Amino acid sequence: MHALPALDPELPVLDTKLLERYDRPGPRYTSYPAAPQFTTAFGDAELHEYAARSNRRAGPRPLSIYVHVPFCFSPCFYCGCNRLITRDTSKGVRYVQHLQQEIALTAPLFDREREVLQLHLGGGTPNFLGAATLAQLLESLGEAFNLSRSPTRDFSIELDPRTVPPDYAPALAQLGFNRVSLGVQDFDPEVQRAVNRLQSTDQTLDLIDACRDSGFRSVNVDLIYGLPRQTPAAFRRTLRMVMSARPDRLAVYGYAHLPGLFKAQRHIDATALPSAAARLELLRLAVEELSAGGYRYIGMDHFALPDDELVRAQEAGSLQRNFMGYTTHAGCDLIGLGVSAISHVGASFSQNFRELRKWEAALAAARLPLWRGLALSDDDCVRGAVIGQLMCQGVIDTRAIDERFGIDFAAYFGEALARLKSHIADGLVCIGDGRITVTAAGRFLLRSIAMCFDAYLKGTVPADAPRPSFSRVV
């Protein structure tokens, strides 16, 4: 399978009525099934079973580790992450002590020879942890797991440029980190005030320079479109300012306004939010500017320079999508550590408690702090593969799916193909030569197209199953 060609900066404009038709809530498909389908019936015994199955697979399957650090020094009103606001850094020290307990309980589930090729610290604000505390965490991980020493490993951390000490980047490099992701969101002062995140361009650009001087091989910058008071002109300035630093990757996320779920978002003036059509224009602007600047549109919300590993993986058909976004590590089991962290081990998902006290209480009782999970059915695996191809490649190779799973695609997905007809009629998808291919216009609506193949959204699940709250797709 091959990646779609780079998008032409002259992209089609979708009319308002088309947007209204498809702009409804839907999953982001960092997993399939989405996390709201997880159940508390999945616990310690099930995770042990799937870890043992994974260990028995031919060859030592590599590992990926995600560590969630929930603490932030101040609230950003747009944030939907699981985070705790405090300026007491001693809480970070105690948190790492509990992480060390979780590591000690989790590591024995996996064969020691399984190499950890990917490590990512997210949050929250991982640099809430001081360099010494972070070193203790890395030491514990290194003692319990086989952390890769290969120069091709991906050891990354998310940073808030507003709170990074001057000597932090060199310390991270000494600990083995070689990728960083910097939160920016928007440089416009009006937008920053509206979301309670005042951040200067100098803070950000200086940190990018410090990371490069320290030997990091990749820098990612996160932006958000759809924030209150955002305008195309100001967002263009932000995009061009960021591109002047030439980060290797950019993530341009759509803001999900769900004040019923996230209390901090209740501080946002909903009347200042851009309309669905204006949101799409901001996304189009990002694609236009970044494409003209030499970046490849990977899909949905990620961009990368042409020689980046994400682009090469997409071209090779090995790009994957998980809870950390797009990734090149297709063959890894994912181990999630910390509050709310999600693991993907074999054909299973499992998630830790979201509440810090419950997570700590489980560890104090020498139990894995599992809240819920899911053992994937055969149908989940088939649909997950289809949605994964769609989200990562923009193409579904129906013949490859037939061969891999022993199905007749047209018969198996008859209902999905029927739901896809409107997308085809609207020029978002085309079918032919054993492929379902997303058009340039359709790449704005990948989530909507993927929803056609989602069994949990088409009425085949029990009537009393929970109906989760998702962000809108535009």
Protein Blocks (a to p, Z undefined) as FASTA:
>chain_A
ZZdddddfbacdddfklmmmmmccddehlaccdfklpcfkbcfklmmmmmmmmmmpgcja
ddddddddfbdfbdcfkbccdcdddfbfklmmmmmmmmmmmmmmmmmmpcfklccfbdcd
dedjfklpcfklmmmmmmmmmmmpccdfbfkbccdddddfklgcfklmmmmmmnopabdc
ddfkpacfklmmmnopacdfklmmmmmmmmmmnopabdcddddehiehiafklmmmmmmm
mmmnopabdcdddddddfklmmklmmpcfklpccfklmmmmmmmmmmmmmmnopacfbhj
accdfkbmklmmmmnopaccdfkopafblmbccddedehiacdehjbdddddfblklmmm
mmmnopafbfbdcdddfklmmmmmmmmmmmmnopacfklmmmmnopafklmmmmmmmmmm
mmmmnopacceehiacddfklmmmmmmmmmmmmmklnopacfkbccdddddfZZ
